[in-house]
Amino acid sequence: MTKTIENTTTSIKKKRKKKPPVVRAYRLQHKANAGKVARVAAVLPEYQKAAKIIQANQMQAFVQDGAGFWSRRDPGEFETKLSERYKRSVQNQVVAGLDSWLELSKQEIRQIIAHSELPDETKADLWWLNACNAHYAKEATVPVWIYPDDVRTGSGERRSAPPETLSLLRAIMKHVRRHRVHVPQLWRSRTMALDGTVAQVTPTQGSMYELWVRVSTLDAGHPVWIPLKKNQFFNDAPGELSNFAQVTVSRDGALKVTLVKRSNRAAPVLIGEDISLDWGLNSMFASDLGDQLGRQFYPWLRKVDVQLTKLTVELQRRGIKPKTNARYRKFNQRIREYVRNEVGRILNRLVKRYGIKSITVETLDFRNGDLSKKMNRILIRAGRAAVKERLKSMSETQGIEIHEVNPAHTSRECSGCWFVSKQNRKGPHFVCGICHKRLNADTNGSRTISMRRSHGLQYPYTSRQTVLQRLDARFEARWDLKPGEAEKLRLAKERRKTTPCHSRANLSLEHPGIGNEISSMPLLLADKHQ
């Protein structure tokens, strides 16, 4: 009987609301004097203090009462210099941050449920309760499942969720909170998301500056007017300017102002190229068309890594924590901005060159063995965020469809014959031990990604071992091999690496039934890329 967890959320998907408009943030240069900056910066400590109290109130209602995060919940009386309008802005920001954390937690819970060995009906109940945010609910209902044509679907009737299922979901959420997605400490953020009640964006005419932001301060009735200087990128960006401002106060006392524009989503692109990208080891991206993009990316990072390591050692020798040093923080910011700019430049170049309709990527791994642990951590954080942000922007503003596939074994699978073995990957080169296909390892990975999407083999919630089993079954079906022969062949190839004078004839003798297929593979394969 075929029972897929994905079918559990059919009715939930039907109830999804229309996608919200595209919201894009743009940082503008301000021209405020030191006095204005100091008055705005004085708000931040009180803002952070209120955020800590309000987050504790929201989490208490979520964990103890099973209630959702709500921007209108009364946080109670607490001592603060902020006005009621400021407290509402703080609560809106806290709720938005907790909602984002909850969505990330739900993704992790879906992975845990899918990879578990629980009964199918229990998985379906857990999947439903997770989608309904019933992680700490004392009581909840789930659909009565029916199985027409051996496919699970809701009958339209509801039943009470079993207490043991609710208890199990609470345990999974507890594990996720402790080990997977920690609850963010939103009160540590130095960015204040100020809505129109405390920060009004005002266009002007006949003034040196076309935009001003009126920011309320701790001194009631005495706001600060901050002049902003537009740039060409902001002027050309589509959308309507929102009456909203993000004000960031850095540890060095500098002030940064970001405004927001809202626009409609772009219509999907119907004509164009379907591109698959793999994060390369020698270049930033490799495409299935053979492009090696961003070849100077890693050389630049290696050069900067030496400087960052030298600075870190010097600060530690002097007894200074690196995070407290302004030079160290600017160095990190420089790396992040470089990665973000390079990602945007390369993806824009791809779109301009090929007229892309869709992009397929895997869950990217940004680690590189030639870089230090500290640099790899920076690269993982900056790279993942930059790529996801840019791909999301391309989907929203350009109508390019984005697909993701499971990254398991993409670097070991041959894009020609589909054989999976770690012996295929030889550093920057890929040499298949079966069909003898030779090409750049990153290019092979991107073609494998493209093949998985075109064959419907994304495997979004599947473990590495299960993915390998399915890939082996596909390989065996293609070459008319018996079940389990792919695994035997893989083990034989690994032994062949350590055993001298091991010929293909010997391999065929050890595994009857494989020799004929293997010898004919190079002639039978017709890879479209060669």
C-alpha positions as CSV (number, residue, x, y, z in Angstrom):
1,M,0.0,0.0,0.0
2,T,1.4,3.4,-1.0
3,K,1.1,5.9,1.8
4,T,3.0,9.1,1.5
5,I,3.2,11.7,4.2
6,E,3.0,14.5,1.6
7,N,-0.6,13.5,0.9
8,T,-1.5,14.3,4.5
9,T,-1.4,18.0,3.9
10,T,-3.7,18.1,0.8
11,S,-6.5,19.9,2.6
12,I,-4.1,22.3,4.3
13,K,-2.6,23.3,0.9
14,K,-6.1,24.0,-0.4
15,K,-6.6,26.5,2.4
16,R,-3.4,28.5,1.9
17,K,-3.9,32.2,1.4
18,K,-2.8,34.1,-1.5
19,K,1.0,34.8,-1.5
20,P,1.8,38.2,0.1
21,P,3.4,41.0,-2.0
22,V,7.2,41.1,-2.4
23,V,8.9,43.1,0.4
24,R,12.4,44.3,-0.3
25,A,14.6,46.3,2.0
26,Y,17.1,49.0,0.9
27,R,19.7,50.6,3.1
28,L,20.1,54.4,2.5
29,Q,22.9,56.7,3.6
30,H,21.7,59.1,6.3
31,K,23.0,62.6,7.0
32,A,22.1,62.9,10.7
33,N,24.5,64.7,13.0
34,A,26.1,63.2,16.2
35,G,23.4,64.6,18.4
36,K,20.5,63.0,16.5
37,V,22.4,59.7,16.3
38,A,22.9,59.7,20.1
39,R,19.2,60.3,20.8
40,V,18.1,57.4,18.5
41,A,20.8,55.1,20.0
42,A,19.5,55.9,23.5
43,V,16.3,54.1,22.5
44,L,18.0,50.8,21.8
45,P,18.7,49.6,25.5
46,E,15.0,50.2,26.4
47,Y,13.9,48.5,23.2
48,Q,16.0,45.4,24.0
49,K,14.8,45.3,27.6
50,A,11.1,45.4,26.4
51,A,11.9,42.7,23.7
52,K,13.2,40.3,26.4
53,I,10.1,40.7,28.6
54,I,7.7,40.4,25.6
55,Q,9.4,37.3,24.2
56,A,9.2,35.6,27.6
57,N,5.5,36.4,27.7
58,Q,4.9,35.0,24.2
59,M,6.9,31.8,24.8
60,Q,5.1,31.2,28.1
61,A,1.8,31.4,26.3
62,F,3.1,29.1,23.5
63,V,4.6,26.4,25.8
64,Q,2.2,26.4,28.8
65,D,-1.1,27.1,27.0
66,G,-0.4,25.9,23.5
67,A,-1.4,29.4,22.2
68,G,0.1,30.9,19.0
69,F,2.3,34.0,18.9
70,W,0.0,37.0,18.8
71,S,1.0,40.6,18.2
72,R,-2.1,41.9,20.2
73,R,-1.4,39.9,23.4
74,D,-1.2,42.0,26.5
75,P,2.4,41.7,27.8
76,G,1.4,43.0,31.2
77,E,2.8,46.0,33.1
78,F,6.6,46.3,33.3
79,E,8.9,49.2,34.0
80,T,10.1,50.9,30.8
81,K,10.7,54.4,29.3
82,L,9.1,53.4,26.0
83,S,5.7,54.7,25.0
84,E,2.8,52.3,24.3
85,R,3.3,52.8,20.6
86,Y,7.0,51.7,20.9
87,K,5.9,48.7,23.0
88,R,3.5,47.7,20.1
89,S,6.4,48.0,17.6
90,V,8.6,45.8,19.9
91,Q,5.9,43.2,20.1
92,N,5.3,43.1,16.4
93,Q,9.0,42.5,15.8
94,V,9.2,39.8,18.5
95,V,6.2,38.0,17.1
96,A,7.6,38.1,13.5
97,G,10.9,36.7,14.8
98,L,9.2,33.9,16.7
99,D,7.0,33.0,13.7
100,S,10.1,32.7,11.6
101,W,11.7,30.4,14.3
102,L,8.6,28.3,14.4
103,E,8.6,27.7,10.6
104,L,12.2,26.6,10.8
105,S,11.4,24.3,13.6
106,K,8.4,22.8,11.7
107,Q,10.8,22.0,8.8
108,E,13.1,20.1,11.1
109,I,10.1,18.3,12.7
110,R,9.0,17.2,9.2
111,Q,12.4,15.7,8.6
112,I,12.4,13.8,11.9
113,I,8.9,12.4,11.2
114,A,9.7,11.4,7.7
115,H,13.0,9.6,8.8
116,S,11.4,7.8,11.7
117,E,10.1,4.2,11.8
118,L,6.8,5.1,13.4
119,P,3.5,3.6,12.0
120,D,2.2,5.4,8.9
121,E,-1.0,6.5,10.7
122,T,1.0,8.0,13.6
123,K,3.3,9.8,11.0
124,A,0.2,11.3,9.3
125,D,-1.2,12.5,12.6
126,L,2.1,14.1,13.6
127,W,2.5,15.7,10.2
128,W,-1.0,17.2,10.5
129,L,-0.5,18.4,14.1
130,N,2.8,20.0,13.2
131,A,1.3,21.8,10.3
132,C,-1.5,23.1,12.6
133,N,1.1,24.4,15.2
134,A,-0.3,22.1,17.8
135,H,3.1,21.4,19.4
136,Y,2.0,22.2,22.9
137,A,-1.7,21.8,22.6
138,K,-3.4,19.9,25.4
139,E,-6.2,18.8,23.0
140,A,-6.4,18.7,19.3
141,T,-8.3,17.0,16.4
142,V,-6.9,15.2,13.4
143,P,-8.7,13.9,10.3
144,V,-10.1,10.4,10.0
145,W,-7.9,9.0,7.3
146,I,-9.2,6.9,4.4
147,Y,-7.3,5.1,1.7
148,P,-9.0,5.2,-1.7
149,D,-6.7,3.7,-4.4
150,D,-4.2,3.0,-1.6
151,V,-3.5,6.7,-1.2
152,R,-4.1,8.4,2.2
153,T,-6.5,11.3,2.2
154,G,-8.8,13.0,4.8
155,S,-12.4,11.8,4.9
156,G,-13.8,15.2,6.1
157,E,-14.5,13.9,9.6
158,R,-12.4,14.7,12.6
159,R,-11.4,12.7,15.7
160,S,-9.5,13.6,18.8
161,A,-5.7,13.3,18.5
162,P,-4.4,10.4,20.7
163,P,-2.7,11.7,23.9
164,E,0.4,9.7,23.2
165,T,0.7,11.4,19.8
166,L,0.5,14.8,21.3
167,S,3.1,13.8,23.9
168,L,5.4,12.5,21.2
169,L,5.1,15.8,19.3
170,R,6.0,17.8,22.4
171,A,9.1,15.6,22.8
172,I,10.1,16.1,19.2
173,M,9.7,19.9,19.6
174,K,11.7,19.8,22.8
175,H,14.5,18.0,21.0
176,V,14.4,20.5,18.1
177,R,14.6,23.4,20.5
178,R,17.6,22.0,22.3
179,H,19.6,20.5,19.4
180,R,18.4,21.7,16.0
181,V,16.8,25.2,16.0
182,H,17.4,27.1,19.2
183,V,14.9,29.8,20.2
184,P,16.5,33.1,19.1
185,Q,17.4,35.7,21.7
186,L,15.6,38.5,19.9
187,W,16.4,41.0,22.6
188,R,20.1,40.9,21.6
189,S,19.3,42.2,18.1
190,R,20.6,45.8,17.5
191,T,18.0,46.4,14.8
192,M,14.7,48.1,15.7
193,A,11.8,47.5,13.3
194,L,9.8,50.7,13.6
195,D,6.4,50.8,12.1
196,G,4.5,54.0,11.1
197,T,3.4,54.7,14.7
198,V,7.0,55.6,15.8
199,A,8.8,56.2,12.5
200,Q,7.2,58.1,9.6
201,V,8.8,58.2,6.2
202,T,8.2,61.5,4.6
203,P,9.0,62.5,1.0
204,T,9.8,66.2,0.6
205,Q,10.2,68.7,-2.3
206,G,12.4,71.7,-2.5
207,S,14.8,70.3,0.1
208,M,18.4,69.1,-0.3
209,Y,17.1,65.6,0.7
210,E,14.2,63.9,-0.9
211,L,13.4,61.6,2.1
212,W,13.2,62.2,5.8
213,V,12.4,59.7,8.6
214,R,10.8,61.0,11.8
215,V,11.8,58.8,14.7
216,S,10.2,59.0,18.1
217,T,12.7,59.2,21.0
218,L,12.5,58.6,24.8
219,D,11.8,62.3,25.2
220,A,8.0,62.5,24.5
221,G,7.1,65.2,21.9
222,H,10.6,65.7,20.7
223,P,11.2,63.3,17.7
224,V,14.4,63.2,15.6
225,W,14.2,64.0,11.9
226,I,16.8,62.0,9.9
227,P,17.6,63.0,6.3
228,L,18.2,60.2,3.8
229,K,20.1,60.2,0.6
230,K,18.6,58.1,-2.2
231,N,20.7,56.1,-4.7
232,Q,20.1,54.8,-8.2
233,F,19.5,51.2,-7.1
234,F,16.7,52.4,-4.7
235,N,15.2,54.7,-7.3
236,D,15.1,51.9,-10.0
237,A,13.6,49.3,-7.7
238,P,9.9,48.7,-8.3
239,G,7.3,49.0,-5.7
240,E,5.6,51.4,-3.3
241,L,7.5,52.9,-0.4
242,S,6.2,51.7,3.0
243,N,5.8,53.8,6.1
244,F,8.3,51.6,7.9
245,A,12.0,51.8,8.8
246,Q,14.6,49.5,10.2
247,V,17.1,51.4,12.4
248,T,20.3,49.6,13.4
249,V,22.7,50.9,16.0
250,S,26.1,49.1,15.7
251,R,28.3,48.4,18.6
252,D,30.5,51.3,17.4
253,G,27.6,53.7,17.7
254,A,27.0,54.0,14.0
255,L,23.5,54.4,12.7
256,K,22.1,52.5,9.7
257,V,18.6,53.2,8.2
258,T,16.8,50.8,5.9
259,L,13.5,51.4,4.1
260,V,11.1,49.0,2.6
261,K,9.3,48.8,-0.8
262,R,6.3,46.5,-1.5
263,S,5.5,45.3,-5.0
264,N,3.5,42.6,-6.8
265,R,5.1,39.2,-7.6
266,A,6.4,38.8,-11.1
267,A,4.5,36.4,-13.4
268,P,6.3,33.0,-14.0
269,V,8.7,32.9,-16.9
270,L,7.3,30.4,-19.5
271,I,10.1,30.4,-22.1
272,G,13.8,30.0,-21.3
273,E,16.5,27.6,-20.2
274,D,16.3,25.2,-17.2
275,I,19.6,25.5,-15.3
276,S,21.0,23.3,-12.5
277,L,23.7,24.6,-10.2
278,D,26.2,22.9,-7.9
279,W,28.4,24.7,-5.4
280,G,31.8,23.9,-6.7
281,L,35.1,23.1,-5.0
282,N,37.2,25.2,-7.4
283,S,34.6,27.8,-8.4
284,M,31.6,29.3,-6.8
285,F,29.1,27.6,-9.1
286,A,29.2,24.9,-11.7
287,S,26.2,24.5,-14.1
288,D,25.0,21.5,-16.0
289,L,25.9,23.3,-19.2
290,G,29.6,23.1,-18.3
291,D,30.1,26.7,-16.9
292,Q,32.6,27.2,-14.1
293,L,31.5,30.5,-12.5
294,G,33.4,32.5,-10.0
295,R,36.9,31.0,-10.4
296,Q,38.4,33.9,-8.3
297,F,36.1,33.2,-5.4
298,Y,38.2,30.7,-3.5
299,P,41.6,32.3,-4.2
300,W,40.3,35.5,-2.7
301,L,38.9,33.7,0.3
302,R,42.2,31.9,0.9
303,K,44.1,35.1,0.8
304,V,41.7,36.8,3.2
305,D,41.7,33.7,5.4
306,V,45.4,34.2,6.1
307,Q,44.8,37.8,7.2
308,L,41.8,36.9,9.3
309,T,43.7,34.1,11.1
310,K,46.7,36.4,11.7
311,L,44.4,39.0,13.2
312,T,42.6,36.5,15.4
313,V,45.9,35.1,16.8
314,E,47.1,38.7,17.5
315,L,43.9,39.6,19.4
316,Q,44.0,36.4,21.4
317,R,47.6,36.9,22.3
318,R,46.7,40.4,23.7
319,G,43.7,38.9,25.6
320,I,41.1,40.5,23.5
321,K,38.0,38.7,22.4
322,P,37.7,39.0,18.6
323,K,34.0,39.8,18.7
324,T,34.6,42.9,20.8
325,N,37.2,44.3,18.3
326,A,35.9,46.7,15.7
327,R,38.6,45.8,13.2
328,Y,37.7,42.1,13.5
329,R,33.9,42.8,13.0
330,K,34.6,44.9,10.0
331,F,36.8,42.2,8.5
332,N,33.9,39.7,8.9
333,Q,31.4,42.2,7.4
334,R,33.8,42.7,4.4
335,I,33.8,38.9,3.8
336,R,30.0,38.6,4.0
337,E,29.5,41.6,1.6
338,Y,31.9,40.1,-0.9
339,V,30.1,36.7,-0.9
340,R,26.7,38.4,-1.3
341,N,28.0,40.6,-4.1
342,E,29.6,37.7,-5.9
343,V,26.5,35.5,-5.6
344,G,24.3,38.3,-7.1
345,R,26.8,39.1,-9.9
346,I,27.1,35.5,-11.0
347,L,23.4,34.7,-10.9
348,N,22.6,37.9,-12.8
349,R,25.2,37.0,-15.4
350,L,23.6,33.5,-15.8
351,V,20.1,35.0,-16.3
352,K,21.4,37.6,-18.8
353,R,23.4,34.9,-20.8
354,Y,20.8,32.1,-21.0
355,G,17.4,33.7,-20.3
356,I,16.6,31.3,-17.5
357,K,13.2,29.9,-16.8
358,S,14.0,27.8,-13.8
359,I,17.0,27.0,-11.5
360,T,17.5,23.7,-9.7
361,V,19.9,23.6,-6.7
362,E,20.7,21.2,-3.9
363,T,20.8,21.9,-0.2
364,L,24.2,23.7,-0.4
365,D,27.3,22.8,1.6
366,F,29.6,25.7,1.8
367,R,32.6,24.1,3.5
368,N,36.0,24.0,1.8
369,G,38.9,21.9,3.1
370,D,41.5,24.6,2.2
371,L,40.0,27.1,4.5
372,S,40.2,27.4,8.3
373,K,37.3,26.4,10.6
374,K,36.5,30.0,11.4
375,M,36.4,31.0,7.7
376,N,34.2,28.0,6.9
377,R,31.8,29.0,9.6
378,I,31.6,32.5,8.1
379,L,31.3,31.1,4.6
380,I,28.5,28.7,5.6
381,R,26.5,31.5,7.3
382,A,27.1,34.2,4.7
383,G,27.0,31.9,1.6
384,R,23.8,30.0,2.5
385,A,22.0,33.3,3.4
386,A,23.2,35.1,0.3
387,V,22.2,32.3,-2.1
388,K,18.8,31.7,-0.5
389,E,18.1,35.4,-0.4
390,R,19.2,35.9,-4.0
391,L,17.2,32.9,-5.3
392,K,14.1,34.1,-3.4
393,S,14.5,37.5,-4.9
394,M,14.8,36.1,-8.5
395,S,11.7,34.1,-7.9
396,E,9.7,37.0,-6.6
397,T,10.9,39.8,-8.9
398,Q,11.8,37.9,-12.1
399,G,9.4,35.0,-12.1
400,I,12.1,32.4,-12.2
401,E,11.1,29.0,-10.7
402,I,13.4,27.6,-8.0
403,H,13.6,23.9,-7.3
404,E,15.6,22.1,-4.6
405,V,16.7,18.4,-4.5
406,N,18.2,16.2,-1.8
407,P,22.0,16.6,-2.0
408,A,22.7,13.0,-0.9
409,H,25.2,11.2,-3.2
410,T,25.0,13.9,-6.0
411,S,28.9,14.0,-6.0
412,R,29.1,10.2,-6.3
413,E,26.4,9.5,-8.9
414,C,27.4,9.2,-12.5
415,S,25.2,11.5,-14.7
416,G,25.7,9.0,-17.6
417,C,25.0,5.5,-16.3
418,W,23.6,6.4,-12.8
419,F,26.1,4.3,-10.9
420,V,26.8,5.5,-7.4
421,S,30.2,4.9,-5.8
422,K,32.6,7.0,-3.8
423,Q,35.4,5.7,-6.0
424,N,33.9,7.8,-8.9
425,R,35.0,11.0,-7.3
426,K,38.7,11.7,-7.7
427,G,39.3,15.2,-6.3
428,P,38.3,17.8,-8.9
429,H,37.7,15.0,-11.5
430,F,34.9,12.5,-12.0
431,V,35.7,9.1,-13.5
432,C,32.9,6.6,-13.5
433,G,34.1,3.1,-12.8
434,I,31.4,1.6,-14.9
435,C,30.9,3.6,-18.1
436,H,34.3,5.4,-17.8
437,K,32.6,8.8,-18.2
438,R,35.1,11.6,-17.5
439,L,34.3,15.2,-16.7
440,N,34.7,17.9,-14.1
441,A,33.3,16.7,-10.8
442,D,31.3,19.9,-10.2
443,T,29.8,19.7,-13.7
444,N,28.8,16.1,-13.1
445,G,27.2,17.1,-9.8
446,S,25.1,19.8,-11.4
447,R,24.0,17.4,-14.2
448,T,23.0,14.9,-11.5
449,I,21.0,17.6,-9.8
450,S,19.2,18.4,-13.1
451,M,18.5,14.7,-13.8
452,R,17.0,14.2,-10.4
453,R,14.6,17.0,-10.9
454,S,13.6,16.0,-14.4
455,H,13.0,12.4,-13.3
456,G,11.0,13.5,-10.2
457,L,13.6,12.2,-7.8
458,Q,13.9,15.2,-5.5
459,Y,13.5,13.1,-2.3
460,P,12.9,16.2,0.0
461,Y,12.4,14.3,3.2
462,T,14.5,11.2,2.7
463,S,17.6,9.9,4.5
464,R,20.9,9.4,2.8
465,Q,20.6,5.6,3.1
466,T,17.1,5.5,1.6
467,V,18.2,7.8,-1.2
468,L,21.0,5.4,-2.0
469,Q,18.7,2.4,-2.0
470,R,16.4,4.2,-4.5
471,L,19.3,5.2,-6.7
472,D,20.6,1.6,-6.7
473,A,17.1,0.3,-7.7
474,R,16.9,2.8,-10.5
475,F,20.4,1.8,-11.8
476,E,19.5,-1.9,-11.6
477,A,16.2,-1.4,-13.5
478,R,17.9,0.6,-16.2
479,W,20.6,-2.1,-16.9
480,D,18.3,-5.1,-16.1
481,L,20.3,-6.2,-13.1
482,K,19.0,-8.2,-10.2
483,P,18.1,-6.4,-6.9
484,G,21.2,-6.0,-4.8
485,E,23.7,-6.2,-7.7
486,A,24.5,-2.5,-7.5
487,E,25.6,-2.8,-3.9
488,K,27.7,-5.9,-4.8
489,L,29.2,-4.0,-7.6
490,R,30.0,-1.0,-5.4
491,L,31.8,-3.2,-2.9
492,A,33.7,-5.0,-5.6
493,K,34.9,-1.7,-6.9
494,E,36.1,-0.7,-3.5
495,R,38.0,-4.0,-3.1
496,R,39.4,-3.5,-6.6
497,K,41.1,-0.2,-5.4
498,T,43.0,-2.1,-2.7
499,T,43.7,-5.3,-4.7
500,P,46.4,-5.2,-7.4
501,C,45.9,-6.8,-10.8
502,H,42.1,-7.0,-10.4
503,S,40.7,-7.0,-13.9
504,R,37.2,-6.6,-15.2
505,A,37.2,-10.2,-16.2
506,N,37.8,-11.2,-12.5
507,L,35.0,-8.9,-11.5
508,S,32.6,-10.5,-13.9
509,L,33.6,-14.0,-12.6
510,E,32.9,-12.9,-9.0
511,H,29.5,-11.5,-9.9
512,P,27.8,-13.6,-12.7
513,G,25.2,-11.6,-14.6
514,I,27.0,-8.3,-14.3
515,G,29.8,-8.7,-16.8
516,N,27.7,-8.6,-20.0
517,E,25.9,-5.5,-18.9
518,I,29.0,-3.7,-17.7
519,S,30.9,-4.4,-20.9
520,S,28.1,-3.0,-23.1
521,M,27.5,0.1,-21.0
522,P,30.0,2.4,-22.7
523,L,28.4,1.6,-26.0
524,L,24.8,1.8,-24.8
525,L,25.1,5.1,-23.0
526,A,24.1,8.2,-25.0
527,D,24.6,11.1,-22.7
528,K,23.0,14.2,-24.1
529,H,25.8,16.4,-22.8
530,Q,28.5,14.6,-24.8
